[in-house]
Amino acid sequence: MNAVAEIALIVDAVILIGVAPIEMFLLDRPWAQQLLGVSFANRADVELWAFCIGFRNLIGAAGVFVGVWMLHNGHADSGLVVMMVVASYLLLSSLAMGLADLLGKWHPRGGSIMGTLASSVLPLVALLAQGFWG
């Protein structure tokens, strides 16, 4: 696997691990809402969403680290597949957030733009780097 792609996914995994507890357990804090670009009148209305998205982040990060382990422990081909599948999953699920915003499901509308961009960049870098320089 290309080093640029691997590093991009490892950095993304570390970020995902950092953001997950904020989404899962700290969403009631104003700084967490500002960081995530969300606003809501009733926390109970978004608890399920936030917990599931946080858990999705942990699953994505785990996939990256499993892929890295495989890459460096005698399973390079399988590790590459795992890493590219995880990168694709992370990119597509991030873009789904932007699509939800376009469909009017994000409140306030337009609030997902920064999150969509931020969560899409590193998986996209990994896919492009592996595709063009792998």
C-alpha positions as CSV (number, residue, x, y, z in Angstrom):
1,M,0.0,0.0,0.0
2,N,1.1,3.5,-0.8
3,A,2.6,5.3,2.3
4,V,0.5,8.5,1.6
5,A,-2.7,6.4,1.6
6,E,-1.7,4.5,4.8
7,I,-0.8,7.7,6.7
8,A,-4.0,9.4,5.6
9,L,-6.1,6.6,6.9
10,I,-4.2,6.3,10.2
11,V,-4.6,10.0,10.8
12,D,-8.3,9.7,10.0
13,A,-8.7,6.8,12.4
14,V,-7.1,8.8,15.2
15,I,-9.5,11.7,14.5
16,L,-12.4,9.3,14.4
17,I,-11.4,7.9,17.8
18,G,-11.2,11.4,19.2
19,V,-14.6,12.5,17.9
20,A,-16.5,9.4,18.8
21,P,-16.8,10.0,22.5
22,I,-17.9,13.6,21.9
23,E,-20.8,12.3,19.6
24,M,-21.7,9.4,21.9
25,F,-21.5,11.0,25.3
26,L,-20.8,14.7,25.3
27,L,-23.4,16.1,22.8
28,D,-25.2,18.0,25.6
29,R,-22.2,20.3,26.0
30,P,-22.3,23.6,23.9
31,W,-18.7,23.3,22.8
32,A,-19.5,19.8,21.4
33,Q,-22.5,21.1,19.5
34,Q,-20.4,23.9,18.1
35,L,-17.6,21.5,17.1
36,L,-20.0,19.1,15.4
37,G,-22.1,21.9,13.8
38,V,-25.4,20.7,15.3
39,S,-28.2,22.4,17.1
40,F,-31.3,20.9,18.6
41,A,-34.1,21.8,20.9
42,N,-34.2,18.4,22.6
43,R,-31.1,16.2,23.1
44,A,-33.3,13.1,23.3
45,D,-34.3,13.7,19.7
46,V,-30.7,13.2,18.5
47,E,-29.2,10.8,21.1
48,L,-29.7,7.7,18.9
49,W,-28.2,9.4,15.8
50,A,-25.3,10.7,17.7
51,F,-24.5,7.4,19.4
52,C,-24.7,5.5,16.2
53,I,-22.5,8.0,14.3
54,G,-20.0,7.8,17.1
55,F,-20.0,4.0,17.0
56,R,-19.6,4.2,13.2
57,N,-16.5,6.2,13.8
58,L,-15.1,3.6,16.1
59,I,-15.9,0.8,13.6
60,G,-14.1,2.8,10.8
61,A,-11.1,3.4,13.0
62,A,-11.0,-0.3,14.0
63,G,-11.1,-1.3,10.3
64,V,-8.1,1.0,9.6
65,F,-6.1,-0.5,12.4
66,V,-7.0,-4.1,11.4
67,G,-5.9,-3.3,7.8
68,V,-2.6,-1.7,9.0
69,W,-1.9,-4.8,11.1
70,M,-2.6,-7.0,8.1
71,L,-0.4,-4.9,5.8
72,H,2.6,-5.3,8.1
73,N,2.1,-8.9,9.3
74,G,2.2,-11.0,6.2
75,H,-1.2,-10.3,4.7
76,A,-0.4,-7.3,2.5
77,D,-2.9,-8.1,-0.2
78,S,-5.8,-8.7,2.2
79,G,-4.7,-5.6,4.2
80,L,-4.8,-3.5,1.1
81,V,-8.4,-4.7,0.4
82,V,-9.5,-4.0,4.0
83,M,-7.9,-0.5,3.9
84,M,-9.5,0.4,0.5
85,V,-12.9,-0.9,1.6
86,V,-12.7,1.1,4.9
87,A,-11.6,4.2,3.0
88,S,-14.5,3.8,0.6
89,Y,-17.0,3.3,3.5
90,L,-15.7,6.3,5.3
91,L,-15.9,8.5,2.2
92,L,-19.3,7.4,1.1
93,S,-20.8,7.6,4.6
94,S,-19.4,11.1,4.9
95,L,-20.9,12.1,1.6
96,A,-24.2,10.7,2.8
97,M,-24.1,13.4,5.5
98,G,-23.9,16.0,2.8
99,L,-26.7,14.4,0.8
100,A,-28.9,14.4,3.9
101,D,-28.2,18.1,4.2
102,L,-29.2,18.7,0.6
103,L,-32.4,16.8,1.2
104,G,-33.2,19.1,4.2
105,K,-32.6,16.6,6.9
106,W,-29.8,18.5,8.6
107,H,-30.8,21.3,11.0
108,P,-29.8,24.0,10.5
109,R,-29.7,23.4,6.7
110,G,-26.1,23.8,5.4
111,G,-24.7,22.9,8.8
112,S,-23.1,19.7,7.6
113,I,-20.9,21.4,5.0
114,M,-17.8,21.6,7.2
115,G,-18.3,18.2,8.7
116,T,-18.8,16.6,5.3
117,L,-15.7,18.2,3.9
118,A,-13.6,17.4,7.0
119,S,-14.6,13.8,7.2
120,S,-14.3,13.2,3.4
121,V,-10.8,14.6,2.8
122,L,-8.6,11.9,4.3
123,P,-10.4,8.9,2.9
124,L,-10.4,10.6,-0.5
125,V,-6.7,11.3,-0.2
126,A,-6.1,7.7,0.6
127,L,-8.2,6.4,-2.3
128,L,-6.6,8.8,-4.8
129,A,-3.1,8.2,-3.6
130,Q,-3.5,4.4,-3.8
131,G,-5.2,4.6,-7.2
132,F,-2.7,6.9,-8.8
133,W,0.6,5.9,-7.1
134,G,-0.1,2.4,-5.8
